[in-house]
Amino acid sequence: MRPVNEPPSRLAPRSAAAIAVAALAALLCGCVQVPTVPEPVATEVASQITVTGARGPLSQRETNALLKRLAAQAPDAGALERHLSVEQAVAGAPLYTGNRVQVLHDGADTFAAIFAAIHAASAYLYLEYYIFEEVQSEGEQLSDLLIARAHEGVRIDVLYDSVGSFSTPHEFFDRLTQAGIHVKAFNPLNPLTPHFAVNDRDHRKLLLADGRTAIIGGVNLSADYESASPSSGEEHASTHEPWHDTDLQIAGPAVRELKALFEQHWQQQSGESSVLVAADSGQAVAQGDQVVRIIGSQAGQRLSPRYYATLLSSIRSAESRIDVTAAYFAPTLQESRALLRAARRGVHVRLLLPSHSDSAAALAVQHSHYSSLLRAGCEVYERQDGILHSKTVITDGVWSIVGSSNFDHRSVLFNDEIDAVVIGSRTGSELQGLFEEGLAHAQRIDADSWSRRPLSQRLRERFWRLWEGLL
């Protein structure tokens, strides 16, 4: 069993650590249960929805005008309003308007944006990644750039996960530290440390520059993402499948939530507060007109899983369409039921899933859900060209979520995650375009053919379904 969601090309160099962590994880997580998120009480009171802008909370008149604009983009204005009311209650974070949102496709786009943000920073940089290792963009090495910026006076704080970055050479981090960069490991795999925890991992992917610009999503600072880049060379490209992933670049008031989440994590890991940056005015400047909610989920808050609750709310309130892209599909009982019920009430539900995985167990569990999904009317597609690592959901074309959370139990129970909800058809349309592009490289699962799959495969699915809660 994979201890964390990790694509194939990461498996070999991490095999020893993965086996050890998996064995211990199997012993520790059996007693943990996915929390039940109750069906929300229906509400249509717009006054219960609050929105924050660059200058603070919007007035009720401003909020009503904004909701009216958003509702005009939705197939059912009432359904969107009810969902936003419920989401506000369960997400624990405000809606922010005045943001600029850019969709980043795959590693090439994301790395280019990350390197550009590092170049543009004038005061400080926060980086928090599950996998943090040497990468390059347009021939420039990440470590060289970070060290150069540190020497130019930019304050840099790095938080990396000790399991995800297990194979990163110590020399890489030592070099950063010697340059004055503050580097900290999340939950080190050392039982003598105060933050030792095998299952609780920092699965976030976040870069924040000067409190103005942030980049979040599913893309790690991993050399695997260079495989799709022309600059990586023919030899590298021939031995690595391309990775397909999605990030968002956000500028505007919503960035303040990301700054707070990083600093909270840093201090929870006994990081010195003195190396953090005091509140800055740059993050409050309006940069666009997009409406964004930032959701930070933590393993220590299992009774209030914010991402999980808002995802369920969105699926339950969908009126016309749900498009899910999932790198690992091992849904909880409530997630599965929500998708099936949506399809049965006439919502067009489509799932874009991987055709192969680093984990035979995870793929078997994914397959075990196909029959019920197909019977309910859901469309299931498997992408064939490379490694699918995206984590996105688009509901009714106007509610979108992109981040680090997978559609599985582990992201609900054990991982610390960051996700961004974007309300509006502009970002929804861009993400819809990426979804359709993925479908063009995918094979649709046919219900009749699937029903005739070999008995051996059915037995394998049933066996691993018993262990679904560990994935």
Long-range contacts (C-beta under 8 A, 24 or more apart in sequence): 1-25, 1-26, 1-359, 1-361, 1-467, 1-470, 1-471, 2-358, 2-359, 2-361, 2-362, 2-471, 3-163, 3-198, 3-199, 4-130, 4-163, 4-164, 4-201, 4-203, 4-410, 4-415, 5-203, 5-327, 5-328, 5-362, 5-406, 5-408, 5-410, 5-411, 6-164, 6-358, 7-224, 7-243, 7-327, 7-357, 7-358, 7-387, 7-389, 8-241, 8-356, 8-357, 8-358, 8-387, 9-224, 9-227, 9-240, 9-241, 9-387, 10-131, 10-167, 10-222, 10-224, 10-358, 11-358, 13-167, 14-166, 14-167, 17-163, 17-166, 17-167, 17-189, 21-163, 21-189, 21-198, 24-198, 25-198, 25-199, 25-470, 26-470, 28-198, 28-199, 29-199, 29-413, 29-414, 29-469, 29-470, 30-469, 30-470, 32-302, 32-413, 32-414, 32-469, 34-332, 34-333, 34-334, 34-409, 34-412, 34-413, 34-469, 35-302, 35-303, 35-304, 35-305, 35-308, 35-412, 36-334, 37-90, 37-305, 37-308, 37-309, 37-312, 37-334, 39-316, 40-86, 40-89, 40-90, 40-313, 40-316, 42-82, 43-82, 43-85, 43-86, 44-78, 44-81, 44-82, 44-85, 45-85, 46-81, 46-85, 48-85, 48-88, 49-81, 49-84, 49-85, 49-88, 49-95, 50-88, 50-94, 50-95, 51-94, 51-95, 51-96, 51-97, 51-291, 52-94, 52-95, 52-96, 52-97, 52-253, 53-96, 53-97, 53-98, 53-253, 53-286, 54-98, 54-252, 54-253, 54-284, 54-285, 54-286, 55-284, 57-94, 58-97, 66-97, 66-291, 70-291, 70-398, 70-423, 70-424, 73-397, 73-398, 73-424, 73-425, 74-319, 74-396, 74-397, 74-398, 75-319, 75-320, 75-396, 75-397, 76-319, 76-320, 76-396, 79-317, 79-318, 79-319, 79-396, 80-317, 80-396, 80-398, 80-399, 80-423, 82-317, 83-313, 83-314, 83-317, 83-399, 84-423, 86-313, 86-317, 87-293, 87-310, 87-313, 87-314, 87-421, 90-304, 90-306, 90-309, 90-310, 90-313, 91-293, 91-295, 91-306, 91-309, 91-310, 91-421, 92-295, 92-304, 92-306, 93-257, 93-293, 93-294, 93-295, 93-296, 93-306, 94-257, 94-293, 95-291, 95-292, 95-293, 95-423, 96-252, 96-253, 96-254, 96-256, 96-257, 96-291, 96-292, 96-293, 96-294, 97-253, 97-286, 97-289, 97-290, 97-291, 98-252, 98-253, 98-286, 98-287, 98-288, 98-289, 98-290, 99-250, 99-251, 99-252, 99-253, 99-254, 99-286, 99-287, 99-288, 99-289, 99-290, 99-291, 99-292, 100-250, 100-251, 100-252, 100-287, 100-288, 100-290, 101-248, 101-249, 101-250, 101-288, 101-290, 101-292, 101-422, 101-426, 101-427, 102-248, 102-249, 102-250, 103-246, 103-247, 103-248, 103-402, 103-427, 103-430, 103-431, 103-434, 104-215, 104-217, 104-219, 104-246, 104-247, 104-248, 104-249, 105-246, 105-434, 106-219, 106-225, 106-228, 106-242, 106-243, 106-244, 106-245, 106-246, 107-219, 107-224, 107-225, 107-226, 107-227, 107-228, 107-229, 107-243, 107-245, 108-225, 108-228, 108-229, 109-247, 110-215, 110-217, 110-219, 110-225, 110-245, 110-247, 111-135, 111-136, 111-137, 111-219, 111-225, 111-226, 111-229, 112-137, 112-138, 113-215, 113-247, 113-249, 114-207, 114-215, 114-221, 115-140, 115-142, 115-145, 117-207, 117-209, 117-213, 117-215, 117-249, 118-145, 118-146, 118-149, 118-207, 118-209, 119-145, 119-149, 120-209, 120-210, 120-213, 121-149, 121-154, 121-209, 121-210, 122-154, 122-210, 123-154, 123-155, 123-210, 123-277, 123-280, 124-154, 124-155, 124-156, 124-157, 124-209, 124-210, 124-211, 124-277, 125-149, 125-154, 125-155, 125-156, 125-157, 125-207, 125-208, 125-209, 125-210, 126-157, 126-159, 126-206, 126-207, 126-208, 126-259, 126-262, 126-263, 127-156, 127-157, 127-158, 127-159, 127-206, 127-207, 127-208, 127-221, 128-158, 128-159, 128-160, 128-202, 128-204, 128-205, 128-206, 128-262, 128-265, 129-159, 129-160, 129-161, 129-164, 129-165, 129-204, 129-205, 129-206, 129-220, 129-221, 130-160, 130-161, 130-164, 130-165, 130-201, 130-202, 130-203, 130-204, 130-205, 130-220, 130-404, 131-160, 131-161, 131-164, 131-165, 131-168, 131-220, 131-221, 131-222, 132-158, 132-160, 132-161, 132-164, 132-165, 132-168, 132-220, 132-221, 133-165, 133-167, 133-168, 133-172, 133-221, 133-222, 133-223, 134-168, 134-172, 134-223, 135-221, 135-222, 135-223, 135-225, 135-226, 136-226, 136-231, 137-229, 137-231, 138-231, 139-231, 142-221, 143-172, 143-175, 143-176, 146-176, 146-179, 146-181, 147-175, 147-176, 147-179, 147-181, 150-179, 150-180, 150-181, 151-179, 151-180, 155-182, 155-275, 155-277, 156-180, 156-181, 156-182, 157-181, 157-182, 157-184, 157-262, 157-266, 157-271, 157-275, 157-276, 158-182, 158-183, 158-184, 159-184, 159-185, 159-186, 159-202, 159-262, 159-265, 159-266, 159-269, 159-271, 160-184, 160-185, 160-186, 160-202, 161-185, 161-186, 161-187, 161-201, 161-202, 161-203, 162-186, 162-187, 162-188, 162-189, 163-187, 163-189, 163-201, 164-201, 164-202, 164-203, 164-220, 182-271, 182-272, 182-275, 184-266, 184-269, 184-271, 185-269, 186-265, 186-269, 186-416, 187-269, 194-270, 195-268, 195-269, 195-270, 197-299, 199-299, 199-413, 199-414, 200-299, 200-300, 200-414, 200-415, 200-416, 201-299, 201-414, 201-415, 201-416, 202-265, 202-415, 202-416, 203-404, 203-405, 203-411, 203-415, 203-416, 203-417, 204-265, 204-404, 204-416, 204-417, 204-418, 205-247, 205-404, 205-418, 206-258, 206-261, 206-262, 206-418, 208-255, 208-258, 208-259, 208-262, 210-280, 210-282, 211-255, 211-256, 211-259, 211-277, 211-280, 211-282, 211-283, 212-251, 212-255, 212-282, 212-283, 212-285, 212-287, 213-249, 213-250, 213-251, 213-255, 214-249, 214-250, 214-251, 214-254, 214-255, 214-258, 215-247, 215-248, 215-249, 215-250, 216-247, 216-248, 216-250, 216-258, 216-402, 216-403, 216-404, 216-418, 216-419, 216-420, 217-245, 217-246, 217-247, 217-248, 217-391, 217-402, 217-403, 217-404, 218-245, 218-246, 218-247, 218-327, 218-389, 218-390, 218-391, 218-402, 218-403, 218-404, 219-245, 219-246, 219-247, 219-389, 224-387, 228-386, 241-386, 241-387, 242-385, 242-386, 242-387, 243-386, 243-387, 243-389, 244-383, 244-385, 244-386, 244-387, 244-388, 244-389, 244-390, 244-438, 245-389, 245-390, 246-325, 246-390, 246-391, 246-392, 246-402, 246-431, 246-434, 247-402, 248-402, 248-420, 248-422, 248-427, 250-292, 250-420, 251-287, 251-288, 252-285, 252-286, 252-287, 252-288, 252-290, 252-292, 253-283, 253-284, 253-285, 253-286, 254-292, 254-293, 254-294, 254-420, 255-283, 256-283, 256-284, 257-294, 257-296, 258-294, 258-418, 259-283, 261-294, 261-296, 261-418, 264-296, 265-416, 290-422, 290-424, 290-426, 290-427, 291-422, 291-423, 291-424, 292-420, 292-421, 292-422, 292-423, 293-420, 293-421, 293-423, 294-418, 294-419, 294-420, 294-421, 295-403, 295-417, 295-418, 295-419, 295-420, 295-421, 296-416, 296-417, 296-418, 297-405, 297-411, 297-415, 297-416, 297-417, 297-418, 297-419, 298-416, 299-413, 299-414, 299-415, 299-416, 302-413, 305-412, 305-413, 307-401, 307-403, 307-405, 307-411, 307-412, 307-417, 307-419, 308-332, 308-411, 308-412, 310-401, 310-421, 311-335, 311-393, 311-401, 311-405, 312-338, 314-393, 314-395, 314-399, 314-401, 315-339, 315-342, 315-393, 315-395, 316-341, 316-342, 317-395, 318-342, 318-347, 318-395, 318-396, 319-347, 319-396, 320-347, 320-348, 320-396, 320-397, 321-347, 321-348, 321-349, 321-350, 321-394, 321-395, 321-396, 321-397, 322-347, 322-348, 322-349, 322-350, 322-393, 322-394, 322-395, 322-396, 323-350, 323-352, 323-392, 323-393, 323-394, 323-432, 323-435, 324-349, 324-350, 324-351, 324-352, 324-392, 324-393, 324-407, 325-351, 325-352, 325-353, 325-388, 325-390, 325-391, 325-392, 325-393, 325-435, 325-438, 326-351, 326-352, 326-353, 326-390, 326-391, 326-406, 326-407, 327-354, 327-388, 327-389, 327-390, 327-391, 327-406, 328-354, 328-357, 328-359, 328-362, 328-366, 328-406, 328-407, 328-408, 328-471, 329-353, 329-365, 329-366, 329-369, 329-407, 329-408, 330-362, 330-365, 330-366, 330-407, 330-408, 330-409, 330-468, 330-471, 331-369, 331-407, 331-408, 332-409, 332-412, 335-407, 336-369, 336-372, 339-373, 339-376, 339-378, 340-372, 340-373, 340-376, 340-378, 343-373, 343-376, 343-377, 343-378, 344-376, 344-377, 348-379, 349-373, 349-376, 349-377, 349-378, 349-379, 350-378, 350-379, 350-380, 350-381, 350-435, 350-439, 351-378, 351-379, 351-380, 351-381, 352-381, 352-383, 352-388, 352-435, 352-438, 352-439, 352-442, 353-380, 353-381, 353-382, 353-383, 353-388, 354-382, 354-383, 354-387, 354-388, 355-382, 355-383, 355-384, 355-388, 355-442, 355-443, 359-471, 360-464, 361-464, 361-467, 361-471, 362-408, 362-471, 364-460, 364-461, 364-463, 364-464, 364-465, 365-461, 365-464, 365-465, 365-467, 365-468, 365-471, 367-457, 367-461, 368-461, 368-462, 368-464, 368-465, 368-468, 370-445, 370-450, 371-450, 371-451, 374-445, 374-447, 374-450, 375-447, 379-444, 380-444, 380-445, 381-438, 381-439, 381-442, 381-443, 381-444, 381-445, 382-442, 382-443, 382-445, 383-438, 383-441, 383-442, 384-441, 384-442, 384-443, 385-441, 388-438, 390-434, 390-438, 391-419, 392-431, 392-434, 392-435, 394-428, 394-431, 394-432, 394-435, 397-425, 397-428, 397-429, 397-432, 398-423, 398-424, 398-425, 398-428, 399-423, 399-428, 400-427, 400-428, 400-431, 402-431, 408-471, 409-468, 409-469, 409-470, 409-471, 410-470, 410-471
